[in-house]
């Protein structure tokens, strides 16, 4: 018997609602396609709804006001599943993040910890599990027993040395005994709208065997954001069209209304994932193994666009963020 699908209740209810609409029109779509194509009869096909069987990790006490979001899940070495999520608004001012474990393939879950941070991700490094997120500063907690107990949350950074951190629960890349991930820090404080133009993806590298609750055990890259990386950005004199992507007019640091009753923040990028290209035939493959690539959601005012930077590990151990070249 396969383990059940693991979904959050709010997501499951959303899908049930919208899939029911799809199923109601699907027969009509089939008839339309039959009329346009061949005349032979096609036997009806059974459709399996998404998350037909599922286990609730949590249910919002007030879905209209308290959403559940940032789900994360990890399979530990001993087969245990470790999951995390957060409340959009803490019930009764409790810590908003929750960490749970399951030892029966996801059928039952035990809550193990509550933490005050957002956008957290669970990852493994050496014999430790970590939960990394932010609350202005970077915050992290550690487990030495596969998620049964957790340390207190530790502030990796402090406002005096650089606060303003952000990032959703994106991936962790394991390579050469290190973990690589990306967090984002707001470099400037000029934007009067959603400040994605000022968010800098920061590549973080740590040895899997080190205590990663200590900032000294991380190497952080330099910082570049759209507002500092692109010539003419802050003067709103962009000299390119970037391969025809239809950017709306930029009015940094203000929002620009591309359509009635809608404001568009200045262009930027966020929610970064990191990979190393290992295919030797790939155009951007680095045979020296010193280059990683950061793929990001591009905020342009449109949809379906991505942005990319490269992170090069220098001989002195530093990590340099830059634009890729063709």
MILO-702696 format. One line per field, with one value per residue (C-alpha): residue number from 1; y, x, z. Coordinates in Angstrom, 2 decimals. Last residue first. Example, Ala and Ser with C-alpha at 12.3 -4.5 7.8 and 13.67 -1.06 7.14 Angstrom:
REM MILO-702696
n = (2 1)
py = (-1.06 -4.50)
px = (13.67 12.30)
pz = (7.14 7.80)
REM end
This chain:
REM MILO-702696
n = (326 325 324 323 322 321 320 319 318 317 316 315 314 313 312 311 310 309 308 307 306 305 304 303 302 301 300 299 298 297 296 295 294 293 292 291 290 289 288 287 286 285 284 283 282 281 280 279 278 277 276 275 274 273 272 271 270 269 268 267 266 265 264 263 262 261 260 259 258 257 256 255 254 253 252 251 250 249 248 247 246 245 244 243 242 241 240 239 238 237 236 235 234 233 232 231 230 229 228 227 226 225 224 223 222 221 220 219 218 217 216 215 214 213 212 211 210 209 208 207 206 205 204 203 202 201 200 199 198 197 196 195 194 193 192 191 190 189 188 187 186 185 184 183 182 181 180 179 178 177 176 175 174 173 172 171 170 169 168 167 166 165 164 163 162 161 160 159 158 157 156 155 154 153 152 151 150 149 148 147 146 145 144 143 142 141 140 139 138 137 136 135 134 133 132 131 130 129 128 127 126 125 124 123 122 121 120 119 118 117 116 115 114 113 112 111 110 109 108 107 106 105 104 103 102 101 100 99 98 97 96 95 94 93 92 91 90 89 88 87 86 85 84 83 82 81 80 79 78 77 76 75 74 73 72 71 70 69 68 67 66 65 64 63 62 61 60 59 58 57 56 55 54 53 52 51 50 49 48 47 46 45 44 43 42 41 40 39 38 37 36 35 34 33 32 31 30 29 28 27 26 25 24 23 22 21 20 19 18 17 16 15 14 13 12 11 10 9 8 7 6 5 4 3 2 1)
py = (34.24 35.59 34.99 37.99 38.07 36.78 36.11 33.50 33.72 30.72 32.36 30.43 31.92 30.10 31.59 32.28 32.79 34.79 33.91 35.46 33.79 34.79 33.10 36.07 39.79 42.77 41.98 40.13 37.40 34.24 33.11 30.61 30.80 29.03 27.45 27.75 26.34 22.78 23.22 21.87 24.72 23.86 26.93 25.64 22.18 19.27 18.52 18.04 18.84 22.26 23.22 24.31 27.09 28.20 31.82 33.23 36.80 39.01 42.63 45.00 48.09 47.40 47.26 48.90 47.78 49.67 50.40 48.74 49.08 51.35 52.08 51.71 54.12 53.78 53.32 54.24 51.35 51.04 47.53 44.86 42.96 40.34 40.95 39.44 41.73 44.98 47.15 50.55 51.04 54.73 54.75 56.70 53.91 51.31 53.10 50.18 46.99 45.50 48.08 48.24 44.61 43.37 42.29 41.07 39.40 35.76 34.39 31.71 30.01 28.53 31.95 32.45 29.78 27.67 25.76 23.64 22.13 18.63 19.62 22.45 25.69 27.78 30.67 32.38 35.79 36.77 40.58 42.14 45.83 45.59 43.10 46.00 45.89 49.63 52.79 51.47 53.46 51.21 49.46 46.05 43.94 40.53 37.23 33.71 31.15 27.64 25.57 22.64 21.37 18.00 18.33 18.98 19.25 21.87 23.16 24.25 27.01 27.85 31.51 34.25 37.44 39.22 42.88 42.81 43.65 43.85 46.20 44.40 41.03 37.86 34.16 34.70 31.34 29.52 27.32 23.82 21.10 17.71 14.73 16.04 13.42 13.39 16.20 18.95 22.52 25.89 28.85 32.50 35.05 38.52 40.36 37.26 34.64 30.99 27.94 24.65 22.35 18.60 17.32 14.22 15.77 18.51 17.85 20.42 21.85 25.16 28.17 30.99 32.62 32.59 32.26 28.54 25.75 22.23 18.48 17.96 14.27 12.98 9.94 8.35 9.98 6.91 5.48 7.35 10.85 14.10 17.64 21.17 24.22 27.91 30.75 31.06 31.81 35.22 33.72 32.02 33.24 34.87 33.34 30.06 28.09 24.80 22.05 18.37 15.70 12.18 9.36 6.76 6.50 8.79 11.60 12.30 16.04 18.14 21.85 23.74 27.55 28.32 28.07 31.01 32.80 35.39 33.72 30.24 30.77 27.89 26.75 22.99 21.16 18.21 16.73 13.34 12.64 10.26 11.51 14.12 15.11 13.58 10.35 10.58 7.45 7.44 7.16 4.97 6.91 6.73 7.21 10.49 11.85 15.38 18.60 16.93 14.61 17.56 19.35 16.25 15.79 19.43 19.02 15.97 18.01 20.92 19.59 17.90 21.23 22.93 20.06 20.47 24.04 23.28 20.10 21.92 24.72 22.26 20.31 23.46 24.65 21.20 20.98 17.99 14.72 12.06 8.74 6.21 3.35 0.00)
px = (26.24 27.12 25.79 25.33 27.30 27.46 30.95 31.56 34.71 36.95 40.23 40.20 36.81 33.47 31.35 27.65 25.65 22.46 19.13 15.69 12.39 9.25 5.85 3.71 3.69 4.32 8.01 8.75 11.20 11.07 14.62 17.20 20.64 23.42 26.53 30.09 33.35 33.15 36.30 34.48 31.94 28.81 27.08 26.60 25.67 27.64 29.44 26.05 26.66 25.02 25.14 21.83 20.39 16.78 15.79 12.44 13.00 13.64 13.09 10.95 9.46 6.11 3.02 -0.17 -3.61 -6.91 -6.81 -3.88 -0.10 -0.26 3.38 4.70 7.35 11.09 11.54 9.07 9.60 7.45 6.02 8.46 7.55 10.34 11.82 15.24 16.06 14.43 17.48 18.81 16.68 16.52 14.49 17.24 17.46 17.73 20.20 22.62 21.13 22.89 22.09 18.28 18.04 19.87 23.46 24.99 28.37 28.35 28.06 30.34 28.79 30.54 31.09 27.31 26.87 23.68 25.40 27.46 29.92 29.81 27.79 30.20 28.34 27.70 25.24 24.35 22.75 19.90 19.59 16.15 16.01 13.83 11.65 10.68 6.85 6.22 7.88 11.33 14.22 15.48 18.33 20.01 17.01 18.44 17.61 18.48 20.01 21.23 24.39 25.25 28.81 30.59 31.43 27.80 24.37 21.96 19.12 15.88 13.36 11.32 10.62 13.14 13.55 16.11 15.91 18.71 22.40 25.11 23.29 19.99 21.48 22.30 22.31 19.59 19.22 15.94 16.00 17.23 14.96 13.83 12.41 13.59 16.12 17.89 20.46 17.97 18.97 17.21 17.82 16.89 18.08 17.12 13.92 12.11 13.78 13.89 16.08 15.06 18.05 18.59 21.93 24.05 25.78 23.55 19.82 17.23 13.92 12.79 11.25 9.35 8.61 10.09 8.97 9.17 6.96 8.34 7.68 4.12 3.45 2.04 0.06 -0.26 2.87 4.98 4.63 7.33 5.90 7.39 6.07 7.53 5.30 5.88 3.70 5.00 1.92 0.24 -3.19 -3.22 -0.22 -1.14 -0.12 0.27 3.33 4.42 6.93 7.37 9.85 9.33 11.17 12.82 15.98 17.92 15.37 12.79 12.09 8.93 8.17 4.87 5.17 1.48 -1.56 -3.95 -5.37 -8.04 -10.52 -9.35 -10.18 -9.05 -6.79 -6.50 -3.23 -1.21 -4.30 -3.77 -4.69 -6.49 -7.97 -5.22 -5.89 -9.01 -8.60 -10.30 -11.84 -11.79 -14.89 -14.53 -13.73 -16.18 -14.81 -15.71 -12.18 -11.47 -13.47 -16.68 -14.75 -12.87 -16.14 -17.70 -14.69 -14.86 -18.54 -17.71 -14.96 -17.26 -18.47 -15.13 -13.33 -15.68 -15.21 -11.46 -11.73 -13.51 -11.57 -8.29 -9.04 -10.18 -6.93 -4.82 -6.53 -6.19 -2.48 -1.45 0.41 -0.65 -1.17 1.64 1.44 0.00)
pz = (-24.13 -20.67 -17.16 -14.90 -11.67 -8.09 -6.71 -4.02 -1.87 -1.27 -2.31 -5.62 -6.51 -6.39 -9.18 -8.69 -11.87 -12.26 -13.84 -14.24 -15.05 -16.93 -17.06 -16.16 -16.86 -14.59 -14.80 -11.55 -12.49 -10.37 -9.89 -11.12 -9.53 -11.37 -9.87 -11.16 -9.79 -11.14 -13.26 -16.33 -16.04 -18.02 -19.44 -23.00 -21.79 -23.28 -20.00 -18.24 -14.56 -14.34 -10.65 -9.20 -7.00 -6.46 -5.80 -4.71 -6.00 -9.02 -10.00 -12.01 -10.38 -8.69 -10.89 -9.69 -10.81 -10.68 -14.42 -16.19 -16.21 -13.12 -12.18 -8.64 -7.42 -6.85 -9.77 -12.52 -14.92 -18.04 -18.42 -19.49 -22.64 -22.79 -26.24 -25.65 -22.72 -24.02 -23.54 -22.43 -19.28 -18.50 -15.31 -13.47 -10.87 -13.65 -15.91 -15.98 -14.46 -11.44 -8.77 -9.02 -10.14 -7.06 -6.47 -3.21 -2.62 -1.65 1.87 3.34 6.35 9.39 10.96 10.96 13.63 13.55 10.74 13.12 10.67 9.10 6.03 5.25 4.55 1.44 1.21 -2.07 -1.49 -3.82 -3.60 -3.16 -4.16 -7.26 -5.36 -3.09 -3.35 -3.64 -2.32 -3.15 -1.65 1.15 -0.61 -0.28 0.76 1.53 -0.17 0.91 -1.42 -0.73 -0.98 1.26 1.27 1.23 -2.46 -3.44 -1.81 -3.22 -1.02 -2.68 -2.04 1.06 0.22 0.64 2.70 4.88 5.92 8.46 7.94 10.56 12.94 12.32 13.36 11.44 12.26 14.85 16.61 17.21 20.29 19.59 18.27 19.52 17.61 14.23 13.21 16.60 16.35 15.50 14.67 14.46 12.12 11.77 9.22 10.41 9.44 10.68 8.54 7.64 8.19 9.82 10.16 10.47 11.69 11.04 8.03 6.65 6.21 5.18 6.35 4.86 6.59 4.87 8.25 11.73 15.33 16.00 17.30 17.65 17.55 16.34 15.75 12.48 11.33 7.88 6.48 5.86 9.35 11.29 10.84 12.08 12.60 12.63 13.14 12.39 13.79 17.34 19.46 19.42 20.16 16.75 14.75 11.46 8.16 10.04 9.12 7.64 8.35 7.60 8.65 7.29 9.03 6.83 8.95 6.61 6.87 4.17 4.02 3.69 3.40 3.30 3.13 3.82 6.05 5.81 8.86 8.02 5.69 6.66 10.36 12.60 9.76 9.46 9.95 8.71 7.11 5.54 1.95 -0.34 -3.60 -3.65 -7.27 -8.77 -10.75 -14.13 -15.64 -19.42 -21.60 -24.69 -27.86 -30.77 -34.28 -36.01 -36.25 -35.17 -34.70 -33.51 -31.23 -29.73 -29.00 -27.46 -25.18 -24.13 -23.25 -21.15 -19.33 -18.37 -15.01 -14.32 -14.60 -12.15 -9.69 -10.14 -8.93 -5.66 -4.93 -5.64 -3.18 -0.51 -0.86 -0.73 2.48 4.04 3.50 1.48 2.01 -0.51 1.19 1.50 -1.02 0.00)
REM end
